[in-house]
Amino acid sequence: MTGDFLRLVIKNTITTAKQVFTDTKIADNSVSVVSLAFRKLKNLKVPADARFLVIGAGETNSNLCKYLFKHGYNRFTIFNRTLAKAEALAASYSQNGTEVKAYPLTELENYKEGFDVLITCTASAEPVITESTYSQLLNGDSSKKVVIDLAIPADVESSIPGKYSLRYIGVDELREEAERNLSVRQSELSSAEEIIEEGMREFQSQLRIRELELRMRHVPEKIREIKSTALNDIFASEIETLDEQSKVVLGRVLDYMEKKYISVPMVMAKEIILKEKN
């Protein structure tokens, strides 16, 4: 329905993109804060059965939860100012007998079920996790925690990382890494552009060959018509004087020539196009 042009565009775009991805380092390091936060967790070797306390059900936390769920993490408890939004997010991960609980943010100070990783990202102008709140969430648990604070301004009170046993991952740390990674990506741009330019030349070559094929698609039919006319009209009487073996040989010769007359012009034209490309 779309024709050869779009078919070739899509095919060459995918091929070129794959080559950029594999032959350069442009995709080696993430520049997404959410992706970087997830990689930090993976590097910390957080176990699959870790308990995640998620505060905020906006886009950032939703995307991070998708990463986590995709990699086998499913023990989430979600708090949000609007309960319906927390319940909607919780419902998307309540599968295969796993129940994800949702609560209004006002109930956070009463939560006593513990956590291993705290993820927070709200639009609050003041810290949501104060020293008092964090202490109540620990409920006497002294094991080391992971706290990921993706909010601007920070949701976690600044004194908490230095007072408790935890690995704090904040937006500033992630942004610095994202900027370093972006710098690496930018250094790979020239290599990526060379691959893209070569991909465009290859596309133009393929397009011209395809146009040639379409224009010459009637050649085989015309050659067969000429062959039929020669056999059945012009040289029909002469052929009738031949013995059966000679007729068979003649037929084989003409079949061979027919194939060559069809293929040789196409091969030569393709060679010309390829030479022009190089």
Residue pairs with C-beta under 8 A, 6 or more apart in sequence:
4 207
4 210
4 214
5 207
8 203
8 206
8 207
8 210
9 203
12 199
12 202
12 203
12 206
13 199
15 199
16 195
16 196
16 199
19 195
19 199
20 26
20 192
20 195
20 196
21 27
23 191
23 195
24 188
24 191
24 192
24 195
25 184
25 185
25 188
26 185
26 188
26 189
26 191
26 192
27 185
28 184
29 180
29 181
29 184
29 185
30 36
30 39
30 178
30 181
31 178
31 181
31 182
31 185
32 178
33 60
33 150
33 171
33 174
33 175
33 178
34 60
34 63
34 64
34 67
34 150
35 67
36 174
36 177
36 178
36 181
37 64
37 119
37 148
37 150
37 169
37 174
38 64
38 67
38 68
38 71
40 148
40 169
40 174
41 68
41 117
41 146
41 148
42 71
44 146
44 167
46 73
46 116
46 117
46 146
47 116
48 72
48 73
49 75
50 73
50 75
50 116
50 117
51 75
51 77
51 113
51 114
51 115
51 116
51 117
52 65
52 68
52 73
52 75
52 76
52 77
52 115
52 116
52 117
52 118
52 119
53 77
53 79
53 111
53 115
53 117
53 118
53 119
53 137
54 61
54 65
54 76
54 77
54 78
54 79
54 89
54 119
54 120
55 61
55 78
55 79
55 80
55 105
55 108
55 118
55 119
55 120
55 121
55 122
55 128
55 129
55 155
56 79
56 80
56 120
56 121
56 122
56 151
56 155
57 78
57 80
57 82
57 85
57 86
57 88
57 89
58 121
58 122
58 123
60 121
60 150
61 89
61 119
61 120
61 121
61 150
62 89
64 119
64 148
64 150
65 76
65 89
65 93
68 74
68 76
69 93
74 93
74 95
74 98
74 100
75 98
76 90
76 93
76 100
76 101
77 100
77 101
77 102
77 103
77 111
77 113
77 115
78 86
78 89
78 90
78 100
78 101
78 102
78 103
79 86
79 102
79 103
79 104
79 105
79 107
79 108
79 111
80 86
80 89
80 102
80 104
80 105
81 104
81 105
81 122
82 104
83 102
83 103
83 104
86 102
86 103
86 104
87 102
89 100
89 102
90 100
90 101
90 102
91 100
93 100
94 100
103 111
105 122
105 128
108 128
108 133
108 137
109 133
109 136
111 136
111 137
112 136
112 139
114 137
114 138
114 139
114 141
115 137
115 145
116 143
116 145
116 146
117 145
117 146
117 147
117 148
118 129
118 137
118 145
118 146
118 147
118 148
119 148
119 150
120 128
120 129
120 147
120 148
120 149
120 150
120 151
120 155
120 156
121 149
121 150
121 151
121 155
122 128
122 151
122 155
123 151
124 151
124 155
125 153
127 154
127 155
127 156
127 157
127 158
128 151
128 155
128 156
129 137
129 147
129 149
129 155
129 156
129 157
129 160
130 157
131 157
131 159
131 160
131 163
134 156
134 157
134 160
134 164
138 145
138 164
142 165
143 165
144 165
144 166
144 167
145 164
145 165
145 166
145 167
146 166
146 167
146 169
147 156
147 160
147 161
147 166
147 167
147 168
147 169
148 169
149 155
149 156
149 168
149 169
149 170
149 171
150 171
150 174
151 171
152 171
154 170
154 171
156 168
156 170
160 166
160 168
161 168
201 277
202 277
204 277
205 273
205 274
205 277
208 273
209 270
209 273
212 266
212 269
212 270
212 273
213 266
216 265
216 266
216 269
219 262
219 265
220 262
223 258
223 261
223 262
224 258
227 254
227 258
230 254
231 239
231 254
239 247
239 250
242 250
